[in-house]
Amino acid sequence: MIARPAPVMILVRDQDEALYWFTEKLGLEKKTDKEFGSGARWSTVAPRNQEDLEVALQKPDVLRHTKKGAKELMKHIGSGTP
């Protein structure tokens, strides 16, 4: 049984810029913004008063996706979710 959906992932070029756009322009609420590991960052937003769904703002990087993988993912920014 699925109790709660996983975060929806959106690829972004710049997490700070994306957080600003989703919170200040669209009015979503920042839920999580944590740095961990070697510069990795987990940032999520959601509609205000929404507890069931979060949108993760993911920046492709070589630490998590390899250099080739990050380059390929960057091509998909703005075209949909991975």
PyMOL Python script that loads the backbone (N, CA, C, O; Angstrom):
from pymol import cmd

cmd.read_pdbstr("""\
ATOM      1  N   MET A   1       0.840  -1.179   0.000  1.00  0.00           N
ATOM      2  CA  MET A   1       0.000   0.000   0.000  1.00  0.00           C
ATOM      3  C   MET A   1       0.886   1.244   0.000  1.00  0.00           C
ATOM      4  O   MET A   1       1.835   1.336   0.780  1.00  0.00           O
ATOM      5  N   ILE A   2       0.582   2.176  -0.856  1.00  0.00           N
ATOM      6  CA  ILE A   2       1.321   3.435  -0.921  1.00  0.00           C
ATOM      7  C   ILE A   2       0.675   4.408   0.056  1.00  0.00           C
ATOM      8  O   ILE A   2      -0.494   4.765  -0.092  1.00  0.00           O
ATOM      9  N   ALA A   3       1.443   4.833   1.057  1.00  0.00           N
ATOM     10  CA  ALA A   3       0.915   5.749   2.067  1.00  0.00           C
ATOM     11  C   ALA A   3       1.130   7.201   1.684  1.00  0.00           C
ATOM     12  O   ALA A   3       0.340   8.074   2.043  1.00  0.00           O
ATOM     13  N   ARG A   4       2.211   7.453   0.946  1.00  0.00           N
ATOM     14  CA  ARG A   4       2.538   8.822   0.565  1.00  0.00           C
ATOM     15  C   ARG A   4       3.380   8.778  -0.706  1.00  0.00           C
ATOM     16  O   ARG A   4       4.328   7.997  -0.785  1.00  0.00           O
ATOM     17  N   PRO A   5       3.054   9.598  -1.696  1.00  0.00           N
ATOM     18  CA  PRO A   5       3.854   9.587  -2.927  1.00  0.00           C
ATOM     19  C   PRO A   5       5.261  10.128  -2.699  1.00  0.00           C
ATOM     20  O   PRO A   5       5.481  10.981  -1.839  1.00  0.00           O
ATOM     21  N   ALA A   6       6.190   9.627  -3.470  1.00  0.00           N
ATOM     22  CA  ALA A   6       7.563  10.139  -3.422  1.00  0.00           C
ATOM     23  C   ALA A   6       7.587  11.539  -4.014  1.00  0.00           C
ATOM     24  O   ALA A   6       6.681  11.912  -4.759  1.00  0.00           O
ATOM     25  N   PRO A   7       8.615  12.321  -3.689  1.00  0.00           N
ATOM     26  CA  PRO A   7       8.695  13.663  -4.275  1.00  0.00           C
ATOM     27  C   PRO A   7       8.768  13.615  -5.800  1.00  0.00           C
ATOM     28  O   PRO A   7       9.392  12.725  -6.377  1.00  0.00           O
ATOM     29  N   VAL A   8       8.134  14.566  -6.425  1.00  0.00           N
ATOM     30  CA  VAL A   8       8.247  14.743  -7.870  1.00  0.00           C
ATOM     31  C   VAL A   8       9.561  15.463  -8.119  1.00  0.00           C
ATOM     32  O   VAL A   8       9.836  16.480  -7.483  1.00  0.00           O
ATOM     33  N   MET A   9      10.369  14.959  -9.025  1.00  0.00           N
ATOM     34  CA  MET A   9      11.692  15.526  -9.278  1.00  0.00           C
ATOM     35  C   MET A   9      11.634  16.472 -10.481  1.00  0.00           C
ATOM     36  O   MET A   9      11.102  16.122 -11.534  1.00  0.00           O
ATOM     37  N   ILE A  10      12.185  17.669 -10.307  1.00  0.00           N
ATOM     38  CA  ILE A  10      12.326  18.620 -11.408  1.00  0.00           C
ATOM     39  C   ILE A  10      13.805  18.980 -11.499  1.00  0.00           C
ATOM     40  O   ILE A  10      14.414  19.396 -10.514  1.00  0.00           O
ATOM     41  N   LEU A  11      14.371  18.816 -12.683  1.00  0.00           N
ATOM     42  CA  LEU A  11      15.768  19.170 -12.899  1.00  0.00           C
ATOM     43  C   LEU A  11      15.895  20.689 -13.046  1.00  0.00           C
ATOM     44  O   LEU A  11      15.111  21.321 -13.753  1.00  0.00           O
ATOM     45  N   VAL A  12      16.890  21.262 -12.371  1.00  0.00           N
ATOM     46  CA  VAL A  12      17.125  22.711 -12.428  1.00  0.00           C
ATOM     47  C   VAL A  12      18.604  22.981 -12.634  1.00  0.00           C
ATOM     48  O   VAL A  12      19.442  22.155 -12.271  1.00  0.00           O
ATOM     49  N   ARG A  13      18.935  24.131 -13.212  1.00  0.00           N
ATOM     50  CA  ARG A  13      20.329  24.529 -13.404  1.00  0.00           C
ATOM     51  C   ARG A  13      20.922  25.128 -12.126  1.00  0.00           C
ATOM     52  O   ARG A  13      22.106  24.951 -11.839  1.00  0.00           O
ATOM     53  N   ASP A  14      20.089  25.833 -11.367  1.00  0.00           N
ATOM     54  CA  ASP A  14      20.542  26.551 -10.178  1.00  0.00           C
ATOM     55  C   ASP A  14      19.476  26.400  -9.094  1.00  0.00           C
ATOM     56  O   ASP A  14      18.357  26.885  -9.258  1.00  0.00           O
ATOM     57  N   GLN A  15      19.810  25.738  -7.997  1.00  0.00           N
ATOM     58  CA  GLN A  15      18.820  25.488  -6.954  1.00  0.00           C
ATOM     59  C   GLN A  15      18.389  26.766  -6.238  1.00  0.00           C
ATOM     60  O   GLN A  15      17.223  26.883  -5.861  1.00  0.00           O
ATOM     61  N   ASP A  16      19.284  27.718  -6.041  1.00  0.00           N
ATOM     62  CA  ASP A  16      18.890  28.982  -5.409  1.00  0.00           C
ATOM     63  C   ASP A  16      17.884  29.731  -6.271  1.00  0.00           C
ATOM     64  O   ASP A  16      16.869  30.220  -5.775  1.00  0.00           O
ATOM     65  N   GLU A  17      18.171  29.815  -7.550  1.00  0.00           N
ATOM     66  CA  GLU A  17      17.263  30.488  -8.480  1.00  0.00           C
ATOM     67  C   GLU A  17      15.922  29.767  -8.536  1.00  0.00           C
ATOM     68  O   GLU A  17      14.873  30.412  -8.557  1.00  0.00           O
ATOM     69  N   ALA A  18      15.945  28.450  -8.560  1.00  0.00           N
ATOM     70  CA  ALA A  18      14.710  27.668  -8.605  1.00  0.00           C
ATOM     71  C   ALA A  18      13.895  27.853  -7.327  1.00  0.00           C
ATOM     72  O   ALA A  18      12.677  28.023  -7.388  1.00  0.00           O
ATOM     73  N   LEU A  19      14.556  27.822  -6.173  1.00  0.00           N
ATOM     74  CA  LEU A  19      13.844  28.057  -4.909  1.00  0.00           C
ATOM     75  C   LEU A  19      13.171  29.424  -4.907  1.00  0.00           C
ATOM     76  O   LEU A  19      12.019  29.555  -4.493  1.00  0.00           O
ATOM     77  N   TYR A  20      13.888  30.434  -5.368  1.00  0.00           N
ATOM     78  CA  TYR A  20      13.310  31.781  -5.440  1.00  0.00           C
ATOM     79  C   TYR A  20      12.079  31.786  -6.348  1.00  0.00           C
ATOM     80  O   TYR A  20      11.030  32.311  -5.975  1.00  0.00           O
ATOM     81  N   TRP A  21      12.210  31.212  -7.513  1.00  0.00           N
ATOM     82  CA  TRP A  21      11.104  31.232  -8.490  1.00  0.00           C
ATOM     83  C   TRP A  21       9.879  30.493  -7.957  1.00  0.00           C
ATOM     84  O   TRP A  21       8.761  31.000  -8.035  1.00  0.00           O
ATOM     85  N   PHE A  22      10.092  29.290  -7.413  1.00  0.00           N
ATOM     86  CA  PHE A  22       8.957  28.505  -6.935  1.00  0.00           C
ATOM     87  C   PHE A  22       8.310  29.111  -5.696  1.00  0.00           C
ATOM     88  O   PHE A  22       7.097  28.996  -5.520  1.00  0.00           O
ATOM     89  N   THR A  23       9.095  29.755  -4.833  1.00  0.00           N
ATOM     90  CA  THR A  23       8.514  30.324  -3.614  1.00  0.00           C
ATOM     91  C   THR A  23       8.003  31.749  -3.808  1.00  0.00           C
ATOM     92  O   THR A  23       6.879  32.060  -3.413  1.00  0.00           O
ATOM     93  N   GLU A  24       8.809  32.613  -4.407  1.00  0.00           N
ATOM     94  CA  GLU A  24       8.432  34.026  -4.536  1.00  0.00           C
ATOM     95  C   GLU A  24       7.504  34.303  -5.716  1.00  0.00           C
ATOM     96  O   GLU A  24       6.629  35.164  -5.620  1.00  0.00           O
ATOM     97  N   LYS A  25       7.679  33.600  -6.806  1.00  0.00           N
ATOM     98  CA  LYS A  25       6.862  33.848  -7.994  1.00  0.00           C
ATOM     99  C   LYS A  25       5.614  32.970  -8.039  1.00  0.00           C
ATOM    100  O   LYS A  25       4.536  33.437  -8.406  1.00  0.00           O
ATOM    101  N   LEU A  26       5.760  31.690  -7.663  1.00  0.00           N
ATOM    102  CA  LEU A  26       4.613  30.776  -7.714  1.00  0.00           C
ATOM    103  C   LEU A  26       3.888  30.648  -6.382  1.00  0.00           C
ATOM    104  O   LEU A  26       2.765  30.145  -6.334  1.00  0.00           O
ATOM    105  N   GLY A  27       4.518  31.098  -5.299  1.00  0.00           N
ATOM    106  CA  GLY A  27       3.863  31.067  -3.995  1.00  0.00           C
ATOM    107  C   GLY A  27       3.913  29.728  -3.274  1.00  0.00           C
ATOM    108  O   GLY A  27       3.174  29.517  -2.312  1.00  0.00           O
ATOM    109  N   LEU A  28       4.783  28.813  -3.730  1.00  0.00           N
ATOM    110  CA  LEU A  28       4.928  27.560  -3.016  1.00  0.00           C
ATOM    111  C   LEU A  28       5.763  27.790  -1.760  1.00  0.00           C
ATOM    112  O   LEU A  28       6.415  28.825  -1.618  1.00  0.00           O
ATOM    113  N   GLU A  29       5.737  26.834  -0.867  1.00  0.00           N
ATOM    114  CA  GLU A  29       6.442  26.925   0.403  1.00  0.00           C
ATOM    115  C   GLU A  29       7.698  26.047   0.368  1.00  0.00           C
ATOM    116  O   GLU A  29       7.646  24.907  -0.093  1.00  0.00           O
ATOM    117  N   LYS A  30       8.815  26.575   0.851  1.00  0.00           N
ATOM    118  CA  LYS A  30      10.029  25.770   0.951  1.00  0.00           C
ATOM    119  C   LYS A  30       9.837  24.787   2.088  1.00  0.00           C
ATOM    120  O   LYS A  30       9.537  25.181   3.215  1.00  0.00           O
ATOM    121  N   LYS A  31      10.011  23.492   1.792  1.00  0.00           N
ATOM    122  CA  LYS A  31       9.853  22.456   2.809  1.00  0.00           C
ATOM    123  C   LYS A  31      11.200  21.997   3.343  1.00  0.00           C
ATOM    124  O   LYS A  31      11.371  21.849   4.553  1.00  0.00           O
ATOM    125  N   THR A  32      12.160  21.768   2.447  1.00  0.00           N
ATOM    126  CA  THR A  32      13.472  21.263   2.836  1.00  0.00           C
ATOM    127  C   THR A  32      14.541  21.963   2.025  1.00  0.00           C
ATOM    128  O   THR A  32      14.365  22.195   0.829  1.00  0.00           O
ATOM    129  N   ASP A  33      15.639  22.299   2.659  1.00  0.00           N
ATOM    130  CA  ASP A  33      16.802  22.833   1.960  1.00  0.00           C
ATOM    131  C   ASP A  33      18.021  22.491   2.805  1.00  0.00           C
ATOM    132  O   ASP A  33      18.435  23.266   3.668  1.00  0.00           O
ATOM    133  N   LYS A  34      18.587  21.322   2.542  1.00  0.00           N
ATOM    134  CA  LYS A  34      19.694  20.818   3.351  1.00  0.00           C
ATOM    135  C   LYS A  34      20.882  20.469   2.474  1.00  0.00           C
ATOM    136  O   LYS A  34      20.725  19.889   1.400  1.00  0.00           O
ATOM    137  N   GLU A  35      22.060  20.824   2.934  1.00  0.00           N
ATOM    138  CA  GLU A  35      23.297  20.423   2.264  1.00  0.00           C
ATOM    139  C   GLU A  35      23.846  19.209   2.980  1.00  0.00           C
ATOM    140  O   GLU A  35      23.736  19.089   4.200  1.00  0.00           O
ATOM    141  N   PHE A  36      24.444  18.304   2.207  1.00  0.00           N
ATOM    142  CA  PHE A  36      25.046  17.122   2.793  1.00  0.00           C
ATOM    143  C   PHE A  36      26.136  16.599   1.867  1.00  0.00           C
ATOM    144  O   PHE A  36      26.161  16.898   0.673  1.00  0.00           O
ATOM    145  N   GLY A  37      27.025  15.820   2.443  1.00  0.00           N
ATOM    146  CA  GLY A  37      28.089  15.243   1.634  1.00  0.00           C
ATOM    147  C   GLY A  37      28.997  16.296   1.045  1.00  0.00           C
ATOM    148  O   GLY A  37      29.241  17.335   1.658  1.00  0.00           O
ATOM    149  N   SER A  38      29.488  16.029  -0.126  1.00  0.00           N
ATOM    150  CA  SER A  38      30.439  16.899  -0.820  1.00  0.00           C
ATOM    151  C   SER A  38      29.714  17.909  -1.704  1.00  0.00           C
ATOM    152  O   SER A  38      29.830  17.856  -2.929  1.00  0.00           O
ATOM    153  N   GLY A  39      28.984  18.807  -1.107  1.00  0.00           N
ATOM    154  CA  GLY A  39      28.298  19.832  -1.872  1.00  0.00           C
ATOM    155  C   GLY A  39      26.938  19.418  -2.397  1.00  0.00           C
ATOM    156  O   GLY A  39      26.311  20.173  -3.141  1.00  0.00           O
ATOM    157  N   ALA A  40      26.470  18.245  -2.030  1.00  0.00           N
ATOM    158  CA  ALA A  40      25.145  17.806  -2.459  1.00  0.00           C
ATOM    159  C   ALA A  40      24.087  18.603  -1.692  1.00  0.00           C
ATOM    160  O   ALA A  40      24.328  19.055  -0.573  1.00  0.00           O
ATOM    161  N   ARG A  41      22.931  18.766  -2.300  1.00  0.00           N
ATOM    162  CA  ARG A  41      21.878  19.572  -1.688  1.00  0.00           C
ATOM    163  C   ARG A  41      20.515  18.978  -2.009  1.00  0.00           C
ATOM    164  O   ARG A  41      20.268  18.557  -3.140  1.00  0.00           O
ATOM    165  N   TRP A  42      19.634  18.941  -1.022  1.00  0.00           N
ATOM    166  CA  TRP A  42      18.280  18.439  -1.194  1.00  0.00           C
ATOM    167  C   TRP A  42      17.323  19.590  -0.903  1.00  0.00           C
ATOM    168  O   TRP A  42      17.214  20.038   0.239  1.00  0.00           O
ATOM    169  N   SER A  43      16.627  20.072  -1.944  1.00  0.00           N
ATOM    170  CA  SER A  43      15.698  21.192  -1.814  1.00  0.00           C
ATOM    171  C   SER A  43      14.328  20.763  -2.304  1.00  0.00           C
ATOM    172  O   SER A  43      14.193  20.226  -3.403  1.00  0.00           O
ATOM    173  N   THR A  44      13.304  21.004  -1.480  1.00  0.00           N
ATOM    174  CA  THR A  44      11.942  20.680  -1.903  1.00  0.00           C
ATOM    175  C   THR A  44      11.007  21.848  -1.613  1.00  0.00           C
ATOM    176  O   THR A  44      11.242  22.650  -0.709  1.00  0.00           O
ATOM    177  N   VAL A  45       9.944  21.919  -2.404  1.00  0.00           N
ATOM    178  CA  VAL A  45       8.884  22.904  -2.228  1.00  0.00           C
ATOM    179  C   VAL A  45       7.547  22.190  -2.349  1.00  0.00           C
ATOM    180  O   VAL A  45       7.471  21.073  -2.860  1.00  0.00           O
ATOM    181  N   ALA A  46       6.492  22.849  -1.874  1.00  0.00           N
ATOM    182  CA  ALA A  46       5.144  22.284  -1.963  1.00  0.00           C
ATOM    183  C   ALA A  46       4.135  23.420  -1.852  1.00  0.00           C
ATOM    184  O   ALA A  46       4.452  24.496  -1.344  1.00  0.00           O
ATOM    185  N   PRO A  47       2.923  23.174  -2.330  1.00  0.00           N
ATOM    186  CA  PRO A  47       1.879  24.169  -2.093  1.00  0.00           C
ATOM    187  C   PRO A  47       1.689  24.360  -0.598  1.00  0.00           C
ATOM    188  O   PRO A  47       1.848  23.416   0.175  1.00  0.00           O
ATOM    189  N   ARG A  48       1.355  25.561  -0.190  1.00  0.00           N
ATOM    190  CA  ARG A  48       1.153  25.839   1.229  1.00  0.00           C
ATOM    191  C   ARG A  48       0.077  24.915   1.796  1.00  0.00           C
ATOM    192  O   ARG A  48      -0.913  24.616   1.127  1.00  0.00           O
ATOM    193  N   ASN A  49       0.279  24.475   3.014  1.00  0.00           N
ATOM    194  CA  ASN A  49      -0.638  23.581   3.720  1.00  0.00           C
ATOM    195  C   ASN A  49      -0.792  22.216   3.051  1.00  0.00           C
ATOM    196  O   ASN A  49      -1.766  21.508   3.306  1.00  0.00           O
ATOM    197  N   GLN A  50       0.149  21.849   2.211  1.00  0.00           N
ATOM    198  CA  GLN A  50       0.128  20.544   1.541  1.00  0.00           C
ATOM    199  C   GLN A  50       1.161  19.644   2.211  1.00  0.00           C
ATOM    200  O   GLN A  50       2.347  19.972   2.223  1.00  0.00           O
ATOM    201  N   GLU A  51       0.737  18.544   2.755  1.00  0.00           N
ATOM    202  CA  GLU A  51       1.653  17.641   3.441  1.00  0.00           C
ATOM    203  C   GLU A  51       1.925  16.367   2.644  1.00  0.00           C
ATOM    204  O   GLU A  51       2.844  15.619   2.977  1.00  0.00           O
ATOM    205  N   ASP A  52       1.149  16.110   1.606  1.00  0.00           N
ATOM    206  CA  ASP A  52       1.251  14.833   0.906  1.00  0.00           C
ATOM    207  C   ASP A  52       2.213  14.813  -0.270  1.00  0.00           C
ATOM    208  O   ASP A  52       2.636  13.738  -0.695  1.00  0.00           O
ATOM    209  N   LEU A  53       2.564  15.957  -0.797  1.00  0.00           N
ATOM    210  CA  LEU A  53       3.382  15.960  -2.001  1.00  0.00           C
ATOM    211  C   LEU A  53       4.426  17.064  -1.941  1.00  0.00           C
ATOM    212  O   LEU A  53       4.126  18.196  -1.561  1.00  0.00           O
ATOM    213  N   GLU A  54       5.647  16.729  -2.318  1.00  0.00           N
ATOM    214  CA  GLU A  54       6.711  17.722  -2.407  1.00  0.00           C
ATOM    215  C   GLU A  54       7.344  17.636  -3.788  1.00  0.00           C
ATOM    216  O   GLU A  54       7.341  16.583  -4.426  1.00  0.00           O
ATOM    217  N   VAL A  55       7.882  18.754  -4.234  1.00  0.00           N
ATOM    218  CA  VAL A  55       8.605  18.829  -5.497  1.00  0.00           C
ATOM    219  C   VAL A  55      10.077  19.018  -5.156  1.00  0.00           C
ATOM    220  O   VAL A  55      10.448  19.999  -4.513  1.00  0.00           O
ATOM    221  N   ALA A  56      10.913  18.079  -5.586  1.00  0.00           N
ATOM    222  CA  ALA A  56      12.354  18.159  -5.338  1.00  0.00           C
ATOM    223  C   ALA A  56      13.015  18.891  -6.495  1.00  0.00           C
ATOM    224  O   ALA A  56      12.801  18.546  -7.657  1.00  0.00           O
ATOM    225  N   LEU A  57      13.814  19.898  -6.181  1.00  0.00           N
ATOM    226  CA  LEU A  57      14.521  20.696  -7.183  1.00  0.00           C
ATOM    227  C   LEU A  57      15.937  20.138  -7.281  1.00  0.00           C
ATOM    228  O   LEU A  57      16.793  20.451  -6.454  1.00  0.00           O
ATOM    229  N   GLN A  58      16.173  19.322  -8.283  1.00  0.00           N
ATOM    230  CA  GLN A  58      17.418  18.559  -8.405  1.00  0.00           C
ATOM    231  C   GLN A  58      18.351  19.164  -9.441  1.00  0.00           C
ATOM    232  O   GLN A  58      17.982  19.330 -10.604  1.00  0.00           O
ATOM    233  N   LYS A  59      19.556  19.490  -9.013  1.00  0.00           N
ATOM    234  CA  LYS A  59      20.577  19.946  -9.953  1.00  0.00           C
ATOM    235  C   LYS A  59      21.480  18.761 -10.299  1.00  0.00           C
ATOM    236  O   LYS A  59      22.096  18.179  -9.406  1.00  0.00           O
ATOM    237  N   PRO A  60      21.568  18.399 -11.574  1.00  0.00           N
ATOM    238  CA  PRO A  60      22.473  17.315 -11.948  1.00  0.00           C
ATOM    239  C   PRO A  60      23.918  17.696 -11.633  1.00  0.00           C
ATOM    240  O   PRO A  60      24.352  18.808 -11.935  1.00  0.00           O
ATOM    241  N   ASP A  61      24.650  16.780 -11.033  1.00  0.00           N
ATOM    242  CA  ASP A  61      26.058  17.064 -10.765  1.00  0.00           C
ATOM    243  C   ASP A  61      26.891  15.793 -10.884  1.00  0.00           C
ATOM    244  O   ASP A  61      26.364  14.681 -10.838  1.00  0.00           O
ATOM    245  N   VAL A  62      28.185  15.975 -11.037  1.00  0.00           N
ATOM    246  CA  VAL A  62      29.087  14.854 -11.287  1.00  0.00           C
ATOM    247  C   VAL A  62      29.229  13.942 -10.072  1.00  0.00           C
ATOM    248  O   VAL A  62      29.576  12.771 -10.231  1.00  0.00           O
ATOM    249  N   LEU A  63      28.973  14.438  -8.874  1.00  0.00           N
ATOM    250  CA  LEU A  63      29.100  13.596  -7.686  1.00  0.00           C
ATOM    251  C   LEU A  63      28.031  12.519  -7.634  1.00  0.00           C
ATOM    252  O   LEU A  63      28.287  11.405  -7.177  1.00  0.00           O
ATOM    253  N   ARG A  64      26.845  12.846  -8.096  1.00  0.00           N
ATOM    254  CA  ARG A  64      25.751  11.880  -8.052  1.00  0.00           C
ATOM    255  C   ARG A  64      25.493  11.191  -9.378  1.00  0.00           C
ATOM    256  O   ARG A  64      24.995  10.066  -9.405  1.00  0.00           O
ATOM    257  N   HIS A  65      25.825  11.850 -10.477  1.00  0.00           N
ATOM    258  CA  HIS A  65      25.420  11.338 -11.786  1.00  0.00           C
ATOM    259  C   HIS A  65      26.576  11.046 -12.733  1.00  0.00           C
ATOM    260  O   HIS A  65      26.319  10.690 -13.883  1.00  0.00           O
ATOM    261  N   THR A  66      27.793  11.170 -12.333  1.00  0.00           N
ATOM    262  CA  THR A  66      28.995  11.094 -13.169  1.00  0.00           C
ATOM    263  C   THR A  66      29.020  12.286 -14.121  1.00  0.00           C
ATOM    264  O   THR A  66      27.992  12.920 -14.359  1.00  0.00           O
ATOM    265  N   LYS A  67      30.171  12.579 -14.650  1.00  0.00           N
ATOM    266  CA  LYS A  67      30.309  13.739 -15.535  1.00  0.00           C
ATOM    267  C   LYS A  67      29.426  13.582 -16.772  1.00  0.00           C
ATOM    268  O   LYS A  67      28.717  14.513 -17.155  1.00  0.00           O
ATOM    269  N   LYS A  68      29.472  12.414 -17.390  1.00  0.00           N
ATOM    270  CA  LYS A  68      28.664  12.164 -18.590  1.00  0.00           C
ATOM    271  C   LYS A  68      27.171  12.205 -18.263  1.00  0.00           C
ATOM    272  O   LYS A  68      26.379  12.782 -19.008  1.00  0.00           O
ATOM    273  N   GLY A  69      26.796  11.584 -17.137  1.00  0.00           N
ATOM    274  CA  GLY A  69      25.388  11.563 -16.742  1.00  0.00           C
ATOM    275  C   GLY A  69      24.851  12.952 -16.439  1.00  0.00           C
ATOM    276  O   GLY A  69      23.739  13.290 -16.843  1.00  0.00           O
ATOM    277  N   ALA A  70      25.639  13.766 -15.724  1.00  0.00           N
ATOM    278  CA  ALA A  70      25.209  15.127 -15.395  1.00  0.00           C
ATOM    279  C   ALA A  70      25.045  15.956 -16.661  1.00  0.00           C
ATOM    280  O   ALA A  70      24.084  16.715 -16.786  1.00  0.00           O
ATOM    281  N   LYS A  71      25.973  15.816 -17.597  1.00  0.00           N
ATOM    282  CA  LYS A  71      25.893  16.558 -18.856  1.00  0.00           C
ATOM    283  C   LYS A  71      24.634  16.167 -19.625  1.00  0.00           C
ATOM    284  O   LYS A  71      23.961  17.025 -20.196  1.00  0.00           O
ATOM    285  N   GLU A  72      24.319  14.885 -19.639  1.00  0.00           N
ATOM    286  CA  GLU A  72      23.122  14.409 -20.338  1.00  0.00           C
ATOM    287  C   GLU A  72      21.852  14.909 -19.655  1.00  0.00           C
ATOM    288  O   GLU A  72      20.912  15.323 -20.334  1.00  0.00           O
ATOM    289  N   LEU A  73      21.809  14.878 -18.328  1.00  0.00           N
ATOM    290  CA  LEU A  73      20.638  15.364 -17.601  1.00  0.00           C
ATOM    291  C   LEU A  73      20.427  16.853 -17.801  1.00  0.00           C
ATOM    292  O   LEU A  73      19.284  17.306 -17.875  1.00  0.00           O
ATOM    293  N   MET A  74      21.511  17.630 -17.892  1.00  0.00           N
ATOM    294  CA  MET A  74      21.391  19.079 -18.106  1.00  0.00           C
ATOM    295  C   MET A  74      20.651  19.387 -19.398  1.00  0.00           C
ATOM    296  O   MET A  74      19.985  20.417 -19.499  1.00  0.00           O
ATOM    297  N   LYS A  75      20.758  18.512 -20.382  1.00  0.00           N
ATOM    298  CA  LYS A  75      20.067  18.712 -21.660  1.00  0.00           C
ATOM    299  C   LYS A  75      18.543  18.633 -21.489  1.00  0.00           C
ATOM    300  O   LYS A  75      17.800  19.176 -22.306  1.00  0.00           O
ATOM    301  N   HIS A  76      18.085  17.968 -20.442  1.00  0.00           N
ATOM    302  CA  HIS A  76      16.651  17.731 -20.250  1.00  0.00           C
ATOM    303  C   HIS A  76      15.965  18.761 -19.365  1.00  0.00           C
ATOM    304  O   HIS A  76      14.753  18.696 -19.160  1.00  0.00           O
ATOM    305  N   ILE A  77      16.732  19.711 -18.839  1.00  0.00           N
ATOM    306  CA  ILE A  77      16.146  20.736 -17.984  1.00  0.00           C
ATOM    307  C   ILE A  77      15.114  21.527 -18.793  1.00  0.00           C
ATOM    308  O   ILE A  77      15.394  22.000 -19.895  1.00  0.00           O
ATOM    309  N   GLY A  78      13.920  21.656 -18.221  1.00  0.00           N
ATOM    310  CA  GLY A  78      12.849  22.383 -18.884  1.00  0.00           C
ATOM    311  C   GLY A  78      11.983  21.529 -19.796  1.00  0.00           C
ATOM    312  O   GLY A  78      11.003  22.021 -20.356  1.00  0.00           O
ATOM    313  N   SER A  79      12.330  20.262 -19.952  1.00  0.00           N
ATOM    314  CA  SER A  79      11.568  19.418 -20.885  1.00  0.00           C
ATOM    315  C   SER A  79      10.701  18.391 -20.184  1.00  0.00           C
ATOM    316  O   SER A  79       9.987  17.644 -20.854  1.00  0.00           O
ATOM    317  N   GLY A  80      10.737  18.323 -18.851  1.00  0.00           N
ATOM    318  CA  GLY A  80       9.915  17.358 -18.133  1.00  0.00           C
ATOM    319  C   GLY A  80      10.665  16.794 -16.953  1.00  0.00           C
ATOM    320  O   GLY A  80      11.788  17.214 -16.675  1.00  0.00           O
ATOM    321  N   THR A  81      10.072  15.856 -16.259  1.00  0.00           N
ATOM    322  CA  THR A  81      10.722  15.241 -15.100  1.00  0.00           C
ATOM    323  C   THR A  81      11.490  14.009 -15.523  1.00  0.00           C
ATOM    324  O   THR A  81      11.121  13.364 -16.505  1.00  0.00           O
ATOM    325  N   PRO A  82      12.567  13.658 -14.797  1.00  0.00           N
ATOM    326  CA  PRO A  82      13.335  12.470 -15.169  1.00  0.00           C
ATOM    327  C   PRO A  82      12.576  11.185 -14.887  1.00  0.00           C
ATOM    328  O   PRO A  82      13.088  10.096 -15.145  1.00  0.00           O
TER     329      PRO A  82
END
""", "prot")
cmd.dss("prot")
cmd.show_as("cartoon", "prot")
cmd.util.cbc("prot")
cmd.orient("prot")
